[in-house]
Amino acid sequence: MKIGSGFNPIDISVSGLRAQAQRMEVISSNIANAQTTDNGNGQPYRQLDTLFKSIGGDNGIGGVTLEDITKNMSEFPKILKPGHPNADENGYVSMPNVTVPQEMMNLTTASRAYQANTAVLKRYQTMVDTTLELLK
């Protein structure tokens, strides 16, 4: 494989760190609003998800960037809560389409991806330090 100017481990890792940090912010918003039955427009909170896009270099190796934050358009689950202020005439409340256990798994994978990018940066620094030590 030919390594060209598009391959920079620092830039790739930093782009991964930024992307996973943004993903963790979105996941945190989902978890924080898992019980929000009215987001200000009379509808429950909709689960958000991140959509990433690869940044290809000259040789196809590059980083990643956040392309979009999308809303999950699945149906809102309904639960029976007759005394709730947002209950309909039958006593059902539309709840956010956020599944907290799923969001916790997403948070774990985002955290691990963040840690992996940090490990790459540390390993790269070690390689640079070793190279400089050998050149002395």
Secondary structure, 3 states (H helix, E strand, C coil): CCCCCCCCHHHHHHHHHHHHHHHHHHHHHHHHCCCCCCCCCCCCCCCEEEEEEECCCCCCCCCEEEEEEEECCCCCCEEECCCCCCCCCCCEEECCCCCHHHHHHHHHHHHHHHHHHHHHHHHHHHHHHHHHHHHC
